[in-house]
Amino acid sequence: MTNKSLLSTGLGKVAHNKRYIVWFWLLNLTLAEFGTAAFRRSSHAILDNTLLAQRLVKGFDAGVFGELLFKPEFGSLNFMTYPALYFAFTFFLATALFLPGIFSGYASNYRLPREEFFRACGRNLWRFIRIMIVAGILMGMVAGLLFAANGAIVKKAAESTNEKLPFELQVTGLAVMFLIMTTLRLWFDLAEVDTVLDDKRAVRKSIAAAFRHTLRSLARLLTSYVVVTIVAGILLVGGLWIWMKFVPADSVVGAFLIAQITLFLLLIPRFWQRAIAVSYWQQRMLAPVVAVQPIEPAPVPVATLPIAPVPDTGPVVSSPSTPPTEAPQS
Amino acid sequence: MKIRWRMFAVLATFVLSLVVLIERKPVTAAAQSPAPAKTAAPSLPTSESLTIPDTNLAINSPVPLSQRIVHYEIDAKYDASSRTVDATEVLTYHNLTGQPLDHFPFHLYQNAFQPNATFVRDSKLMGSRDTGYEKWEAKYYGSEDIKSIEVGGQGDLTRNLQFIAPDDDNKDDKTVADLHLAKPIPAGAFVQFKIVFQTKFPETQARSGWKRDFVLGGQWFPKVGVWWHGAWNAHQYHNTTEFFADFGVYDVKLTVPQDEVIGASGIEVSNVTNSDRTKTVTYHGDDIHDFAWTASPRFKVKEADYQAQMGPIKLRFLMQPAHWDQVDRHERITRETLDHFEKWYGPYPYKTLTVVDPEPDSAAGGMEYPTFITAGTTWWMPEGLHEVEGVVEHEFGHQYWYGMVATNEFEDAWLDEGINSYTEVKVLDSILGKDTSVLNLAGATYGEPEQQRDFYISTPDRDAMAQNAYAYVNSFSYGGVTYGKTASVLLTLEGIIGEDTMNKAMHTYFMNYRFTHPTKEDFLKTIEQVSGKDLRWYFNQAVYGTQVLDYEVLSANSYPIDWFEEKKKDKKGGKDAKDSDTIYQSYVTVHRKGDFVMPIEVEVKFDNNEKVREHWDGQSRWTRFSYQKKAKVISAEIDPDHTIHIDRDNFNNSLLVEPNPKPTHKLSTYWLFLTQWMSQAMAWWAV
């Protein structure tokens, strides 16, 4: 099994289940629409009837935008960010809810019926919450420690006369943190997959099994995850570049379309990583099924000898080809 | 009875002496009370043999440009390990006050960086723009100790030096010391002071001090106050104040470790390598009122020539190694700024200009000293973010508004910082474009006029421009009013008297008051004289007052004059039936929300492309314009030429009758994208 095949197998699963991406994009968009409703309402009230707002259409005048933020009628920044955060959290919960169904879909060789999808979701919800709690505690602690260590190193580096050193250490530290956190993420991805596909009630067993496999195949799995993350980065940068380069400043429709296409494409990498986890589970973690050879009935010998009259001495148990030498004792 | 009176007199004298002793803190611990001068033979020359040099080494002028009052000769040795300077300063002072002087105040600015100093108290109360004091340890403090002070013809008067706190009576503040002489200096006479002092630099604060192996020597030597309007003017150092000093000549010897690359005010006249791994560099400055220097072993240097109106200028750029690729950017904006200032305001007469790119993360960036400025950048500074251009232009502008037009920065900060912010807008708009002079990056733009206005409207009504710099409610208000409001007020003034007249007034002001200490009225009267207009109505509100200007279009609407017949028509032809001959009654109501009264223009547009300009004196709270036309009003806009920069709220300056949701849709698209991306990122890591 090569990385390429793990990546391509995962991508194949994503491609065969494109509808999940579409649904998640719709969910993401819908929740974000709610999350930005307060912003829109405030913005309409101030901008719709003033000529000054034109300076936000033909380009982006940061001064006008700053003045908008200053206006008490617009509300505080919290007024904008809190609803967005609430709905971002809702999207996260929805992801947690529907992910078991997606794992089942990826593992299935056929189009998973809706009933099975939601059955998997409901059956694994509480298990997922338990995994998320464990993952959250562990990842939070590790992230906290890593950030603290990185911060301390960068602070120390700031005493250096090499101005770029703190930045270089910061970037290096973030890269190391990314690798460590990605390792943790793929560990718990495998645990989630194992819980769903092996239908394990005791999530600790899935977590333990996933841990063993993460260690065993770390290079392959991590490489796959990093490659996919790089793809995500390229998609994001590419989308923003196209947005700035080709979409006219006053084209709201163009901006909306390129933004949504970028966001749609950005959903793919994470699903791809999960599909990689499913592929890995199917290839390496699935308990092997012992193939039992069916017992062939002994062929009935074709009688070639002339049938002689047999005296009635009792039942015959030996092969007819080898006549018994003595009768068994009864 | 007589004895009792005598006893009472003795007791009263004793108590009085005690009070005086307590009130006037001696500079040195050894001093117990103001003592008579030592009778030892004076080592300094007396008035008859003294003079202030009329040199012109550092200026492109055959004669002195200022009335030279002081001559500082300083021999200083910098110890890079302890960040201290041990120096001897010989100050020659020419008494041109027209009266005898029996005491001299000296600024000891570095004593501001002590825990109980007024500067730090102010910072804790009012906020500070660059220093937090939460983890401020003794090793970061600064100090300036006078070891001895000798006066020509009067001997050692160290014991007569007393700390005073004229602004806030803070007995722990040691930023001003007053020296009482044994005998007054007659009008017209010279006097010489020999001061032995030690300065310990703080970790950079308020554009002075050390950071890593970099040091900026600003306000580092005892500096005499200014006799101004019949009295000594020597304020304590506050966190929102800068400086005030007399013009003169500076001869400064700096001895530093040999590996240090140094730069300073004035011109370098000699550079001698010493046997003790040090070198002594001597600088000379003419017609300047301060002297600053910097040193770092890591500066990379670029020198270039500039041909100014009065003669050649040597430009010197001291750059951080990581910023070397930006040296051309620094040079380009320096040259362009010089071009504009010489063309618009007047000639730059000095032979040098040193631009220092200070240590990153230090509080040394963005500062002006005569012929010497500090800028500030980062290694990643994108071209479209005009931070470098903004700071270099601003600090260079101070060569005019502070350096040559040497206003009192303690009392009239708006005359240097504010006028300089105004010329910053003019110059950078000319160089970088009006709407892009601050930012032109990734489709986002930001112009200098807007930046200054935003600075102002964030705190518009707490303080007036014309007030002592240390009397603001907080640092935020000081910054918003002194920089942002002044720039916006002068830009608005430009709209009142015309841009050409304003340019002429600024040129006149510079040429008339360079190398002097003008007051706020000198500036305001110059504008009135050049424009030929009485502008008191404006100055009283904008400069001396705290009134806030805010006009709004309260409403704009139209209805058919035969609306009752229209109703009948609707029944026949439908609701949208329209007759091109229909006459509409239209109203536009304009409201003065603020207490700042100013005449304004209003432009009303109709749906037949007709535009009508209205004028309103703004005296009443509101006014209404009415029209009967075969067209409906579609919009009304106050100040259609956008000449008013002090309106607190520009959104309500216009009103579109039919709403246009496009701006909101655009912003919402951005915010929607951010929200979706944020939620995807959260889900990526958390589940």
Chai-1 contact restraints between the chains, C-beta under 6 A:
chainA,res_idxA,chainB,res_idxB,connection_type,confidence,min_distance_angstrom,max_distance_angstrom,comment,restraint_id
A,N28,B,Q676,contact,1.0,0.0,6.0,A-B,restraint_1
A,A32,B,L672,contact,1.0,0.0,6.0,A-B,restraint_2
A,A32,B,T675,contact,1.0,0.0,6.0,A-B,restraint_3
A,A32,B,Q676,contact,1.0,0.0,6.0,A-B,restraint_4
A,G35,B,T675,contact,1.0,0.0,6.0,A-B,restraint_5
A,T36,B,S668,contact,1.0,0.0,6.0,A-B,restraint_6
A,T36,B,W671,contact,1.0,0.0,6.0,A-B,restraint_7
A,T36,B,L672,contact,1.0,0.0,6.0,A-B,restraint_8
A,T36,B,T675,contact,1.0,0.0,6.0,A-B,restraint_9
A,F39,B,W671,contact,1.0,0.0,6.0,A-B,restraint_10
A,R40,B,S668,contact,1.0,0.0,6.0,A-B,restraint_11
A,S43,B,T664,contact,1.0,0.0,6.0,A-B,restraint_12
A,S43,B,L667,contact,1.0,0.0,6.0,A-B,restraint_13
A,H44,B,T664,contact,1.0,0.0,6.0,A-B,restraint_14
A,I46,B,F651,contact,1.0,0.0,6.0,A-B,restraint_15
A,L47,B,P663,contact,1.0,0.0,6.0,A-B,restraint_16
A,L47,B,T664,contact,1.0,0.0,6.0,A-B,restraint_17
A,D48,B,P659,contact,1.0,0.0,6.0,A-B,restraint_18
A,D48,B,P661,contact,1.0,0.0,6.0,A-B,restraint_19
A,N49,B,L655,contact,1.0,0.0,6.0,A-B,restraint_20
A,N49,B,L656,contact,1.0,0.0,6.0,A-B,restraint_21
A,N49,B,P659,contact,1.0,0.0,6.0,A-B,restraint_22
A,T50,B,F651,contact,1.0,0.0,6.0,A-B,restraint_23
A,T50,B,S654,contact,1.0,0.0,6.0,A-B,restraint_24
A,L51,B,E637,contact,1.0,0.0,6.0,A-B,restraint_25
A,L51,B,S654,contact,1.0,0.0,6.0,A-B,restraint_26
A,L52,B,N650,contact,1.0,0.0,6.0,A-B,restraint_27
A,L52,B,F651,contact,1.0,0.0,6.0,A-B,restraint_28
A,A53,B,P663,contact,1.0,0.0,6.0,A-B,restraint_29
A,L56,B,P663,contact,1.0,0.0,6.0,A-B,restraint_30
A,V57,B,K662,contact,1.0,0.0,6.0,A-B,restraint_31
A,V57,B,P663,contact,1.0,0.0,6.0,A-B,restraint_32
A,V57,B,K666,contact,1.0,0.0,6.0,A-B,restraint_33
A,G59,B,T445,contact,1.0,0.0,6.0,A-B,restraint_34
A,F60,B,G443,contact,1.0,0.0,6.0,A-B,restraint_35
A,F60,B,A444,contact,1.0,0.0,6.0,A-B,restraint_36
A,D61,B,T445,contact,1.0,0.0,6.0,A-B,restraint_37
A,A62,B,L439,contact,1.0,0.0,6.0,A-B,restraint_38
A,A62,B,A444,contact,1.0,0.0,6.0,A-B,restraint_39
A,A62,B,Y446,contact,1.0,0.0,6.0,A-B,restraint_40
A,G63,B,Y446,contact,1.0,0.0,6.0,A-B,restraint_41
A,G63,B,E450,contact,1.0,0.0,6.0,A-B,restraint_42
A,G66,B,D454,contact,1.0,0.0,6.0,A-B,restraint_43
A,A84,B,T675,contact,1.0,0.0,6.0,A-B,restraint_44
A,A88,B,M678,contact,1.0,0.0,6.0,A-B,restraint_45
A,A88,B,S679,contact,1.0,0.0,6.0,A-B,restraint_46
A,A88,B,M682,contact,1.0,0.0,6.0,A-B,restraint_47
A,F91,B,S679,contact,1.0,0.0,6.0,A-B,restraint_48
A,F91,B,A683,contact,1.0,0.0,6.0,A-B,restraint_49
A,F92,B,M682,contact,1.0,0.0,6.0,A-B,restraint_50
A,F92,B,A683,contact,1.0,0.0,6.0,A-B,restraint_51
A,F92,B,A686,contact,1.0,0.0,6.0,A-B,restraint_52
A,T95,B,A683,contact,1.0,0.0,6.0,A-B,restraint_53
A,T95,B,V687,contact,1.0,0.0,6.0,A-B,restraint_54
A,A96,B,V687,contact,1.0,0.0,6.0,A-B,restraint_55
A,M132,B,V687,contact,1.0,0.0,6.0,A-B,restraint_56
A,T161,B,R212,contact,1.0,0.0,6.0,A-B,restraint_57
A,E163,B,A322,contact,1.0,0.0,6.0,A-B,restraint_58
A,E163,B,P360,contact,1.0,0.0,6.0,A-B,restraint_59
A,E163,B,W379,contact,1.0,0.0,6.0,A-B,restraint_60
A,K164,B,A322,contact,1.0,0.0,6.0,A-B,restraint_61
A,K164,B,W379,contact,1.0,0.0,6.0,A-B,restraint_62
A,M244,B,A442,contact,1.0,0.0,6.0,A-B,restraint_63
A,M244,B,G443,contact,1.0,0.0,6.0,A-B,restraint_64
A,V252,B,H665,contact,1.0,0.0,6.0,A-B,restraint_65
A,V252,B,K666,contact,1.0,0.0,6.0,A-B,restraint_66
A,A255,B,T669,contact,1.0,0.0,6.0,A-B,restraint_67
A,F256,B,T669,contact,1.0,0.0,6.0,A-B,restraint_68
A,A259,B,F673,contact,1.0,0.0,6.0,A-B,restraint_69
A,L263,B,Q676,contact,1.0,0.0,6.0,A-B,restraint_70
A,L266,B,Q680,contact,1.0,0.0,6.0,A-B,restraint_71
A,R270,B,W684,contact,1.0,0.0,6.0,A-B,restraint_72
